[in-house]
């Protein structure tokens, strides 16, 4: 009986201890605050120093380097033929259109006949003047008569010169019945119509001289000092990608309305370029070292750019930055971040400031450090045990 009572007491004591331990565990669990659950596993990255070109943005229209207006030089003639149209390439001296030459040819023939008559009269007057001078002093002819013959010869020569000038003018008019291209170029406008009677001076064609285009672009005043002739220029032409040009000149004045300067950029001959098109681009000024991050490490929110860092308690801390150019899959960080700052590399759209995250890369690095330490310790132990 005594032995049974002792066993019962021991059993009761064991149960009491177990219940007490369970109660204490529950109290400790209730007293200990629950750790926040990470919302995302993230990896970290640091800015990388890259050499990027410093660019000055610009925008403006593509225009003709020089335009030529080709008009009618003759009066009241009828157009009989038009040989070119808008978009045609022409060469210097090429016939673009012709007028009916019949009236001008008749005038030219009349002028040639007048020259022949005046030449004959001049020859006769010159002969009379020579004969009169030969009789000077003989008494057969008075001095007054001699001078009259000399004057008649001079008048005949003047009439011949006038007739020749008239003939030359008519030949010039005859040549002007053919409208010629003043230089190489591209026809951009045509108002000539077959059968029309065109007054002198009316424009028939308009052309871009040598087919040469240029970009006249506006640049901020603060960037003008960085520009110089010969710098490379890149234009973004919608539907055709990038076109390269060369900065020819910076305008000496500033537009008082827009407070911007004008630059003139020489462009290559290209089917992608059209006069009148408005395009944007930039001037490559120089190269400089800058910090860059992957595009996924920068978040655009409410019109501002942010990167996200991980705080001491694994919480997300958003930091505003200023971005610049993009190159490939990376973006320039102009300010707001140091080269040693580690930021979350991706997944920023799923995070908010204050969220708890698990840093995957950090845990992996610590594991690699522990493995390296164990391997180094084993190597040292083997080295000590070696004879």
C-alpha positions in Angstrom: 0.0 0.0 0.0 2.8 2.4 0.9 4.5 1.7 -2.4 1.3 2.4 -4.4 0.7 5.8 -2.6 4.3 6.8 -3.6 3.7 6.0 -7.3 0.4 7.9 -7.3 2.1 11.0 -5.8 4.9 10.8 -8.4 2.3 10.6 -11.2 0.4 13.6 -9.9 3.7 15.6 -9.7 4.7 14.7 -13.3 1.3 15.8 -14.6 1.5 19.1 -12.7 4.9 19.7 -14.1 3.8 19.0 -17.6 0.7 21.3 -17.3 2.8 24.0 -15.8 5.3 23.8 -18.6 2.6 24.0 -21.2 1.1 27.0 -19.6 4.4 28.8 -19.5 5.0 28.0 -23.1 1.6 29.4 -24.0 2.3 32.5 -22.0 5.7 33.0 -23.7 4.2 32.5 -27.1 1.4 34.9 -26.4 3.9 37.4 -24.9 6.3 37.2 -27.8 5.3 39.4 -30.8 4.8 37.7 -34.1 7.5 38.4 -36.7 6.2 40.1 -39.9 5.9 37.8 -42.9 8.0 38.8 -45.9 5.8 39.9 -48.8 8.5 39.1 -51.4 12.0 37.7 -51.9 14.2 40.2 -53.5 17.8 40.5 -54.8 20.0 43.6 -54.5 22.1 45.4 -57.0 24.5 48.4 -56.9 25.0 51.2 -59.4 27.6 50.6 -62.1 29.9 53.3 -63.5 29.6 53.5 -67.3 30.9 56.0 -69.9 28.0 57.5 -71.7 27.9 60.4 -74.2 26.7 63.8 -73.0 23.8 64.8 -75.2 22.1 68.2 -75.8 18.4 67.7 -76.8 17.0 69.6 -79.8 13.8 69.7 -81.8 12.9 71.4 -85.1 11.9 71.1 -88.7 13.7 69.7 -91.7 13.9 72.3 -94.4 15.6 72.8 -97.8 19.2 74.1 -97.5 18.4 76.4 -100.4 15.3 76.7 -102.6 15.2 77.9 -106.2 12.1 79.5 -107.8 12.1 78.9 -111.5 9.8 81.3 -113.5 8.9 82.4 -117.0 11.3 85.0 -118.5 9.3 85.6 -121.6 6.0 87.6 -121.9 2.7 86.3 -123.3 3.9 82.9 -124.7 2.0 79.7 -124.6 3.4 76.6 -122.8 3.6 73.7 -125.2 5.4 71.1 -123.1 6.1 70.3 -119.4 8.8 67.6 -118.9 9.1 67.2 -115.1 6.9 66.7 -112.2 7.0 67.0 -108.4 9.6 64.7 -106.9 11.8 64.4 -110.0 15.6 64.7 -109.8 16.9 67.2 -112.3 20.4 68.2 -113.5 21.8 71.6 -114.2 20.8 72.8 -117.7 18.0 70.1 -118.1 14.9 71.3 -120.0 12.0 71.5 -117.7 9.4 73.1 -120.0 9.1 74.8 -123.4 7.1 77.7 -124.8 5.8 78.1 -128.4 8.8 79.7 -130.1 7.1 80.8 -133.4 6.5 84.4 -132.4 10.0 84.8 -131.0 11.6 83.2 -134.0 9.8 85.7 -136.3 11.1 88.6 -134.2 14.6 87.1 -134.3 14.4 86.8 -138.1 13.3 90.4 -138.4 16.1 91.5 -136.1 18.6 89.6 -138.2 17.3 91.3 -141.4 17.6 94.7 -139.7 21.2 93.9 -138.9 21.9 93.1 -142.5 20.3 96.4 -143.7 22.2 98.4 -141.1 25.4 96.7 -142.0 25.0 97.6 -145.7 24.2 101.2 -144.8 27.2 101.4 -142.6 29.5 100.1 -145.3 28.2 102.6 -147.8 28.5 105.5 -145.3 32.0 104.4 -144.4 33.0 104.4 -148.1 31.6 107.8 -148.6 33.5 109.1 -145.6 36.8 107.7 -146.9 36.4 109.2 -150.3 35.4 112.6 -148.8 38.5 112.6 -146.6 40.7 111.9 -149.6 39.5 115.1 -151.2 40.2 117.2 -148.2 42.5 120.1 -149.1 41.9 119.7 -152.9 39.2 122.3 -153.0 36.8 119.9 -154.8 34.7 119.6 -151.6 34.2 121.9 -148.7 35.1 121.0 -145.2 31.5 121.1 -144.2 30.5 118.5 -146.7 33.4 116.3 -145.7 32.2 116.4 -142.0 28.7 115.6 -143.1 29.9 112.3 -144.7 32.0 111.5 -141.6 28.9 112.1 -139.4 26.7 109.9 -141.6 29.3 107.1 -141.3 29.2 107.4 -137.5 25.4 107.4 -137.5 25.4 104.3 -139.7 27.8 102.5 -137.3 25.5 103.4 -134.4 22.4 102.0 -136.2 24.3 98.8 -136.9 25.2 98.4 -133.2 21.6 99.0 -132.2 20.4 96.4 -134.8 22.8 93.9 -133.5 21.7 94.6 -129.9 18.1 94.0 -130.9 19.1 90.8 -132.6 20.9 89.6 -129.5 17.8 90.4 -127.4 15.6 88.4 -129.7 18.0 85.5 -129.7 18.0 85.6 -125.9 14.2 85.6 -125.9 14.3 82.6 -128.2 16.6 80.8 -125.8 14.2 81.6 -123.0 11.4 79.7 -124.6 13.1 76.6 -123.0 13.0 76.6 -119.2 16.2 75.2 -117.9 17.1 73.9 -114.4 19.6 76.4 -112.7 21.3 73.6 -110.8 21.0 70.0 -109.7 18.1 69.4 -107.4 14.6 68.0 -106.7 11.4 69.5 -107.9 9.1 70.2 -104.9 6.3 72.2 -106.6 4.9 72.7 -110.1 2.4 75.3 -111.3 3.2 75.0 -115.0 0.3 73.8 -117.2 0.4 72.9 -120.8 -1.5 75.5 -122.9 -1.3 78.3 -120.4 -0.2 81.7 -121.5 2.2 82.7 -118.7 3.2 86.3 -117.9 6.9 87.1 -117.3 8.0 86.5 -113.8 5.4 83.9 -112.9 6.7 80.9 -111.0 6.6 77.6 -112.9 8.6 75.3 -110.6 10.2 75.3 -107.2 13.2 73.1 -106.4 15.5 72.1 -103.6 19.0 73.0 -104.8 21.3 69.9 -105.0 18.5 68.0 -103.2 20.2 69.1 -100.0 18.2 69.3 -96.7 19.1 70.6 -93.3 17.7 70.4 -89.8 17.0 73.8 -88.1 16.5 72.9 -84.5 15.9 74.9 -81.3 18.3 74.3 -78.3 18.0 75.7 -74.8 20.2 78.8 -74.2 22.0 77.0 -71.3 23.3 74.3 -73.7 24.5 76.6 -76.5 28.0 77.0 -75.1 28.6 73.3 -75.3 27.9 73.2 -79.1 30.5 73.6 -81.8 30.5 72.9 -85.6 31.4 69.4 -86.6 29.7 67.6 -83.7 27.6 64.5 -84.5 23.9 64.8 -84.4 21.3 62.1 -84.3 17.7 62.5 -85.4 14.8 60.3 -84.5 12.6 60.1 -87.6 9.2 58.5 -87.0 8.9 55.3 -88.9 12.5 55.3 -90.1 14.6 55.1 -86.9 17.8 57.1 -86.4 19.4 59.4 -89.0 22.8 61.0 -88.4 23.9 64.5 -89.4 26.7 67.0 -88.7 26.3 70.3 -86.9 27.2 73.0 -89.4 26.5 76.3 -87.5 25.1 77.7 -84.3 23.0 80.8 -84.9 24.5 84.0 -83.5 21.2 85.3 -82.1 18.6 84.0 -79.7 14.9 83.9 -80.3 13.2 86.5 -78.1 9.9 84.6 -78.1 11.1 81.1 -77.2 14.3 82.1 -75.5 16.2 79.4 -77.4 19.0 79.2 -79.9 18.9 77.8 -83.4 21.4 75.2 -84.8 21.8 74.2 -88.5 22.6 70.6 -89.1 23.7 69.1 -92.5 21.7 66.0 -93.4 22.6 63.2 -95.8 20.4 62.3 -98.9 17.9 59.8 -97.6 14.4 58.7 -98.5 13.5 58.9 -94.8 13.8 62.7 -94.8 11.1 65.0 -96.0 11.2 68.8 -96.0 8.7 70.2 -93.5 8.9 67.2 -91.1 9.2 68.1 -87.4 11.6 65.8 -85.6 13.5 65.5 -82.3 17.1 64.5 -81.7 20.2 65.4 -79.8 23.8 66.6 -80.3 26.6 64.4 -79.0 28.8 66.8 -77.1 31.3 64.6 -75.2 31.6 61.4 -73.1 31.5 61.3 -69.3 31.3 58.6 -66.5 28.0 58.2 -64.8 26.1 55.8 -62.6 23.6 53.4 -64.1 21.0 50.9 -62.8 19.0 48.2 -64.5 15.7 49.5 -65.8 13.8 47.2 -63.4 15.5 48.8 -60.4 13.8 52.2 -61.0 10.1 52.8 -60.4 8.1 55.6 -62.0 5.3 56.6 -59.6 3.2 59.8 -59.5 5.5 61.4 -62.0 8.7 60.8 -60.0 11.4 58.1 -60.2 12.2 56.0 -57.1 14.6 53.2 -56.1 13.9 51.0 -53.1 16.5 50.1 -50.5 16.2 47.5 -47.7 16.4 48.9 -44.1 17.9 47.3 -41.0 14.7 45.5 -40.2 14.3 44.2 -43.8 11.8 46.9 -44.5 11.5 48.7 -47.8 12.7 52.3 -47.9 11.8 54.3 -51.1 14.3 56.9 -52.3 13.6 59.5 -55.0 16.2 59.8 -57.7 16.7 61.9 -60.9 17.2 59.8 -64.0 18.8 60.6 -67.3 19.6 58.8 -70.5 18.7 55.2 -71.3 21.2 52.8 -72.9 20.1 49.3 -73.7 18.5 47.8 -70.5 20.1 50.3 -68.2 19.2 53.9 -67.1 21.4 56.7 -65.9 21.0 57.9 -62.3 21.8 61.6 -62.5 21.4 62.3 -58.7 20.0 60.9 -55.5 22.1 57.7 -55.2 25.7 56.9 -54.2 27.8 54.3 -56.0 27.9 52.1 -52.8 24.1 52.1 -52.2 22.4 48.7 -52.7 18.9 48.8 -54.1 16.3 46.2 -54.9 16.9 45.0 -58.4 13.4 44.0 -59.6 9.8 43.6 -58.6 9.3 47.2 -57.4 5.8 47.4 -58.7 4.7 44.8 -56.1 6.2 46.6 -53.1 5.3 49.6 -51.0 7.4 51.6 -48.6 7.5 49.7 -45.2 6.9 46.3 -46.6 9.1 43.5 -45.2 11.1 41.5 -47.7 13.5 38.6 -47.7 16.9 39.4 -49.3 17.9 36.4 -51.3 21.2 37.5 -52.4 22.3 38.4 -48.9 21.4 35.0 -47.5 23.2 33.3 -50.4 26.3 35.4 -49.7 26.3 34.5 -46.0 26.0 30.8 -46.9 28.8 31.1 -49.3 30.9 32.8 -46.6 30.2 30.0 -44.1 31.0 27.3 -46.7 34.3 29.1 -47.5 35.2 29.4 -43.9 34.5 25.6 -43.2 36.6 24.7 -46.3 39.4 27.0 -45.2 39.3 25.5 -41.6 39.4 21.9 -43.0 42.3 22.8 -45.2 44.3 24.3 -42.3 43.6 21.2 -40.2 44.8 18.8 -42.9 47.9 21.0 -43.3 48.7 20.8 -39.5 48.2 17.0 -39.5 50.4 16.4 -42.4 53.8 14.9 -41.5 
